[in-house]
Amino acid sequence: MVWLVMATEAVPHGSKNTTYTNPILPGWNSDPSCTFVKEWDNTFFCTTSSFLAFPGIPVYASKDLVNWKHVSNALYSPKQLPELARNGAQSEGIWASTIRFHKGTLYLITSYVSWIGGWGPKILLFSTTNPYDDSAWSDPVHIRNPANDIDPDLFWDDDKVYMSVAAGIWISEIDISTGEATEPFKVWNGTGDRNPEGPHLYRKDDYYFLLIGEGGTETNHSVTIARSNDIHGPYEGHVGNPILTAKNTGNYFQTVGHADLFQDASGNWWAVALSTRSGPEWEVYPMGRETILTPAKWEKGEWPILDPVHGKMSGPLPPKNKNVPGKGPWQGDPDVVNFEPSSELPKHFFFWRPQPQPELFTISPPGHPKTLRISPSRANLTADDVFEPTVEGLAFVARKQTSTVFDFSVDLSFDPKAINEEAGITVFLTQFQHIDLAVVNLAPSPGSKPVPTLRFRVEASGKPNTSIPAANIKQIPKSWHSGPVRLSVSATRHAEYAFSAAPVSQPKESIVLGSASAAIVSGGSGPFTGTIVGAYATNNGGEGSVPAYFSRWRYTDVFQEIDADTFVPA
């Protein structure tokens, strides 16, 4: 990393400390990697893991480390990674990445993980000279993975390029054009804790520094570091390890680990890492692993010192600057989506796996302007044993939950005919953990004609022995039949999701259908991801084909919890 070696010569100026709050990328933004690109107008770029979400591999840009814009998705076409659509486990997909800049090009290296056919992560290298445009990202170069492991790092050392991967740590020299890799050499196994992973190499003060995560991505997570005069080793572990952790503390921000280090234009050092807002109990954390920022000090010849992670912190931030190109949304912007004719789905919307039937989704179809038409998929959100996502997919579109307290609503026009036709909204962690409110065509009694019915229901098979509320079914009042129904969900300060419905014409007639604990969508079958909210339609395996028309999509972050029972405006 030539720029990194040069940047260490800079002397940090006396920047005044400014207060900011964590997480800087709230919601499901795990395994962060960031880099600073002086050549591109002093811009920071970060990426996070995306697992089965598609489009995936989000890329965020910032000028001030506080205001972040979602500028592109490196994984934007199903052709880039067709196997992502396969029906594997809920935690498969795109795992941790590393993002780096070298000689005019931004590179992003990552691993696709699947247990179909046995363990064998695929290493993928994407690149671009325009990170503000999805289509400017290259198709991936497949890098040989002789160590057969995850969390690839990318490191330039003069005219050589190295890749390090987890569980070793193993390093190979690679050819970024052909994907060839030398047989790996093992350099450091960490301090002895389990799961040495998430490696990043840095060259500073004639040392090679190796930063890794240890302890697993739970409450024993930590960040450790070693150094050597030779990239091949031997590496000396820092006696002050771990240099960042929340283990054995009562901190609200837990599971801190999987860090990356970078500098700003003034030479100040910073670290990003993942963390969950759960407290040491680690029971309720629906947004999963989020991205935090912490100041660092790295004096010449010394080891880096990182500040412990808290919700409210201060550091020598760059001046506020929102002059970032690109059409994507800023982190924290509300969704005010009206599905205007000729518009596209916003950049932060995604599907659960690549969508093999894009015709299921149509914006402003004839006769229904300013709506998103979702035609029903055969499979519902949980799916069944014959579900084949490479062929049929789910008629489900979503965005991340990005605040502790939020409000989400859509207006639904739906006139089901066949029994069990369904359309609604969901708070979703995995296909086996989600909380739904829908209009479903149900028969009030055996043999009777089905009628549109409101149904609140929880799926929690991905987290056995979890207490869940009973389903609630309520026939839609006849007075509502003349127009669309507004379906709403709000996350409360008490870690619950409250679902309600109302006729759009008479919002005061709102009916509360049910509430459910955020613990239901914490962990379980989704230990690496976080909650998303969205809209769906399904015929539940029946004969129905009536589409649902969603309009007036609204999502608003309200409050962030930055310490136990301490909330600040989002």
N, C-alpha and C positions, 0 to 999 in steps of 0.2 A: 504494500500500500504506500506508494510513493508520497502521496499527499500527507499521509500520517507522519512519515519520517520528517518531512519538511516542517510540518506544523509544530512539532515539538520544540523547534528553535524559537518559536514565538514566546514572548513573556506576557502572561495574563495582565491586562490592565486593571486598574482599581475599580472595576465595575461595582456599582452599588447593588446590594442584594435586594431582590424583589420577591415578594411573597407569591406563591402559586399553590394550587391544590392538585393532589393526586386522586385518581389516575389521570394522566394526560390523554390517554386513549381509553376512555371508559367503555365498559361492555366487553364482550368476547373479543379481546385482542391479546392473544397469548403468544409467548415465545418471540418477543420483539427483537428486531435488529435494526440499527440506525446508522447512518453515515452522514457526514457533512461534506457538501460539495461547494467549495469556494468558487470554482470555475463557473458554476451555474447560479450566480448572483447570491452567494452565501446562503444556500438553501439546505435544510436538513431533510432527509428522506428516511422514512421508517416503513417496515413491513411486518406483518404478523401472520401466524399460521391460520389456515382457513378450513382444513379438514375436508368435509364433503360439500361445503358451500360453493356455489357456482353462479356467476363468475367468482373467481377466487384469487388468492394472493393479493390482498389489497395493498396499495402503495399510498402512503400519506406524505404530504409535504408541509413544511413550516419554515418561517423566517425567524420565529421568536421562541420556539420550543413550547409554547402554550396554545397557540391557535394552529390547528391542524386541518388541512383540507385533504379529502379523499380524492386523489388526482387520477388514479388509474387502477386497473386490475391486470396484473401480469398474465393471469390465466383467464382469458376472455373468450376463447373459442373451444368448443368440444374437441376439435381436431388436434388441439395442442396436447391433450391427454385423454384419449377416448376411454381408457380403463377406469377413469374416475366415476363413470356411470354404473359400474358393476355393483351387484347386490352383496356387498361385504358388510363388515361390522360398522357400527355407528361412529366408531373412533378412527376409522380408516381415512385416507385422503392425504392432503397436503399438511405435512408437519412443519417443524421449525425451519426457517430460512435464514440466510445471511445476505445483506445488501451492501454492495461496495461500488466505488467509482474508480475508474482507471482509464487515463488517457482518452477522455471525451466520451466514455461509455459507462452507463450504469448497469451493473451486473447483479443478478439475483439468483442465488443457488439454493435449491431446496430438495426435499425428498418426498416422494409419493410412497405411502406405506399401505400395504394390503396383506392380509393373511390368506387370500385366495391363492392356492397353490403353494403355500408355505412362505416363511419369512424371506424377504428379499427386497429391501427398499430400493427404489429407483431414484437415482440422483439426476436432477434436471437443472440445467443452467439457462436462464433467460437473460436477455440483454436488450437495451434500448438506448437511443440517443435523444429520445423525447418521452420522458416519463409522464407527460400530461395527456397522453393519448393511448388508450388501450391497444389499438391496432398497431402502434409503433413497437410494441414488445415482440420479440422474436419468437418463433417456435423454439421449444427447448432443445438444447444439445444434451443428449443422454451421456452422462459421465459414468465411466466404468466404476464400480463400487467394490473393489477387491476386499475391503474390510467388512462389507455386508452390513453396514450400520447407518445410522440416521444423523440428523443435525449437521449437515455439511457447512464448513466454513471456507471462505475463499480468501487467499492471501498471496499478494505479489511480493516477491523478494528479488529485486533487480530484474533479471530477464526470466525468472522462473515463477511458476504459479503452483501453489500448494492447496490441497484440500485436506482438512482434518475432519474426522467424524467421531461420533460418540463411542462410549464403552471401550475405552482403550487408554488414552486417546490415541487414535491412529492417524498418520499423515501420509499422503501420497502426493507425488508431483503429477500434475495433470496437464493435458493439452486442451485448452478451452475451445479450440476449433474442431477437433476430431472426437473429443471425449475420452481419449486414451488416458490411462492412469497407471503409474508404477505400482509395484507391490508395496503395500504400506509398511511403515515402521512404527512401532509402538513407543510413545514418549513419556506418558504419565498416566497413572491410574488414580490421580487425586489423592486425597488425604486418608482414604480408606473407607469412606462412606459409600453407600450403594449408588448405582446409576451415575457414574461420571459421564457427563453429556454436555451438549450445547457449547462446544469449543469455539473460541475465537482467538486468533493469533494477532499480535501486534509487534512491531519493531520499534524499540525506543532505547536510547542511551546505550547502544551496542548490545542490547539484550533482545532475545525473543521472549515475549511474555505470552503465556497461555492461560486464558481465562476460561473456566468451566463452571457448570452447575453440578451439584452433588446432592445426594439424599433423597432423590425422587421428587416429583413435583407436587408434594403434599406439605405437611407442616414441618417436616425435617429438611426442607429445601434450603440450599445455601449456595453462595458464590465463593469459589476459591481460585487461587492463582499460583502459577509457578513461572520460573524463568530459566533461560539457558543462554550461553554464549554461541551455541550452535543449534540450528533448527532441529537437528537430529537428537539433541540432548547431550548429556543428561540434564534433566530439569530439576531445579531446586524449588520445593514448595515453600511458600511464605510462612514464616513462623506465626504470623498474625492471622492465618486463615481461621475461619472464613472471613472474607472482607465485607460480606453483606449477607444478612440472614434475619429472619424473624423467629427462628425456632427457639423454644424455651422462653418465650416472652408472652406477655398479655396483650401485645399490640393488636389493633384492629386489622391492620394489613398483615396478612399471613402468607405463607408459601412463597416468600420472596426468593427469587432465583432466576436462572437463565438470563444472564445480563449481557450487555454489550457496552463498550466504551467508545467515546468519540469526543472531539474538541469542537469549539465554536470559533468564529472568526477572530476572537480576542485571545485565543489560546486557553480558555477555561475548559476544564474537563467535565464531562457529564457521563452518567450511566443510565441506561434504561434496563428494566427487568420486569418480569411478570409478578403478579401478586393477586391474591383473592381477599376481598373484604368480608371477613368471616369472624374475626376474633379467634382466639385459640380453640374455641369449641369446634370450629370448622364443620358446621352443620348446615348453615343457611348462606349460600353464596351463588344465587341464580345466574349472575353475569359471568361466573367462572373466573378465569385467569385474565387479568387486565394489565395494561401497560402503565408502569409508573416511571417517574423521572427523579433522579437524585443527584445532587452535586458531588463532584469528586475532586480530590487534590492529588496531583501526581508530580512530585518534585523530581528533579534530575537525579538519577541514580537510585531512586527510592521506589517503594511499592505504592500503588494507588490506595488512597484512603477514601472510602465512600460513606456518605451520611446515612444513618438508619432511615428507613422509609416510614413516613407518616402521611396523613391526609393533608396537613398544612405544612408547607416547607418554604424555604427561601434560598435563593442563590443568585449569582450574577447573570441573570437572564439577558439576552439581547433585547433591544428596544422593541416594543410592540410594532408588528409589521404584518399586515394581511395582504400584502401585494404578492400573491401567489397565483400563477396562471392555472388554467384548467377549469372545467365545467362542473366538477364534482362538488358535493356539499362540504361545508365546514363542520367539524365535529361540534355537536351541540345545536346545530340548526334544526328547527322543527320541520317536520314533513308537512308541506301544504301541497298535496299532489292531487290535481284535478283531471289527470289523464286527458289532456288536451289533444285534439286531432293532430296527427303527424308527430307527436311527442314519443319519447322512449321511456322505458322504466329508468328511474334514477340509478346512478352509479352504485349506490349502497344497497340496492335491492338485490336479492339473489334467490336461487332455487336450492332445494336439497338434492344435490347431484346435478350434473348437466341435464338439461331438459330435452329428451328425444322427440317430444311432440310440441314444438313451439307454437303450433296452431291452437293449442289449448288457451293461449293468451292473446287477446287482441285489444288494442287501445282504440277507443272511440269507433267501434264498428258501426256500419250503416244503421241508422235508426236509433242509435244509443250513444250520442256524443257525450264526451266527458265521462266515460266509464271505462273500466277495465273489465272486459268480458273474460270470465274464466269458465271454460267448458269442463265438465266433470271428468276426472280420471276414474278408472275402474277401482283402483285401490284407494282406500282412505289413508289418513296420515299414518296409522299404525301398519297398514298393508297386511299381507297374508303370505302363506307359504309358497304361493305361485307367483308372487310379485316379481317382475323382471324389469328393473328400472332402465336397462339399456334399450328397452322397447316401448314401455308404457309411461314411465315417469309418474310424478305426483303433480296434480294441479294445485300447486301451493307456491306462493311467493311471499318473501319476508324481508325484514330488516332487523338489525340487532337491537336488543334492549340496551340503552346506553345511559340509563340513570336509575338510581334506586327507586325514586318516585317518578312515575310518568303517567301520561294519559294517551290512549290510543283508541281511535274509532274509525269506522268506515260505514258508509250507507250502502245497504244491500237491496237490490231489486231482484226478486227471485220468485218464480211462479212454478214450483215443482208439480209434476204430473204423476210420475211413477213413485211407488213406495220406496222409502229410504234414500231418495235424492236429498243431498245435503250441501249447504254452503255456509261458511261462517268464518270466525276468527279464532286464533290460537296463540297461546303462550307456549313455546315449543323448545325443548332441549334436545330430544332425540325422538325417533319414531315410537319409542317405548316410554317416553315421559313428556306428556303435553297436556294442557288444560284448554278445553274448547268451549266455545259458545256458538251455536249454529241454529239455522232454520232447517228443520228436517221434516220430510213428508212421512208422517207416521199415522197408522190406523189407531183411532182411540180405543177400539175394541176389536177382538178377532173377527175378521170378515167384513169389517166396516170400511168405508172409503177413507183413504189416507187424507190427512189435512196438514197444512203447514203448522209446525210446532216448534217452539223454542226449546232447545235442549242444552243444558250445561252438563259437561261430563269430563272426568279426569281419567287419563291413561297413565298408569304408574307401574306397569309390569317391569320396567327397567330398574326399579328400585323396590325390591320386595320388602315386605313388612313395614311399608310406609302407610301411615294413616291418611286416608283420603276422604273427602266429603262425598256424600251420596249424589248420584245424578239427580238433576232437577228438570222435569219436563212440564211445560206449560203451553197449552194451546194458544195460538196467537189470537188476540181479540179481533172480532170481525171489523171493528172500527179502524183497525190498522191496515186492512187489506187493500185500501185504495192507493197506497204509496209505499215508498221504500222504508225499510227499518234500519235504524242506526244501532249497530252493535259496538259496544264499548268495553274496554278493560282498563283499569287503573291499578298501578302498583302503589300500595300504601306504605306509610312509615312503619307499619307493623309487619312488614315482610309477608304481605298477602296480596293476592290478585283478586280484585272485585270486578265481576262481570255484570253488565246490565244491557237492556234493550229498550228502545223507545221508537214510536213512529216519528219519522223525520218532521212531519207536520205538527206534531204535538209532543215536543221533547219533555214536557212536564209529566207526561204519562209514563215515564221511565219505570221499568221493573227490574229489580235486582234479582238475578237468577242464581247467583252463588259466589262463593269466594273460596280460595284455596291457598295453602301455605306455599311460600317460595321454596321451602325445603323439598317439595315434591320435584322441582326442577333444579336441584342442586346435586351434583355428583351422580351416583348410580351408573347408568349406561352412557352418561356423558361426562366423564371425569375431566376431559380436556377442553370442553367447549363451554358455551354459555347460552343463555336464553335468547330467542328471537321471537318476534311477533309478526303475524301476517294473516293473510286471507287464503282460503282454499275452497275447492268444490269437488264433490265426489258422488258417484252413484252407489257406492258401497257394494260393488260387485253385481249390481242389478241391471235393469234394462234402461234406466233413465238416461236422457241425453240433454235435458234442459240446462242451458248455461245460466250462470249467475253474473249479475252486473254490479260491480263494486264502483262506488264513486266517493268523492270527498274523503280521501285518505288523509287522516290527521294523526300525527305523532308529536308529542311535546315532552321533552325532559323537564321535570319540575324541581326536584331536589336531589342532591347527591349526599349520601351519608359518608362523611370523611373520618369519623371516629364513632365508636359505639354511641348511638343516640344523639349524634351531633350532625345536623343537616345544614347544608348551605344551598342557596339557589343554584340550579344547574346552569 
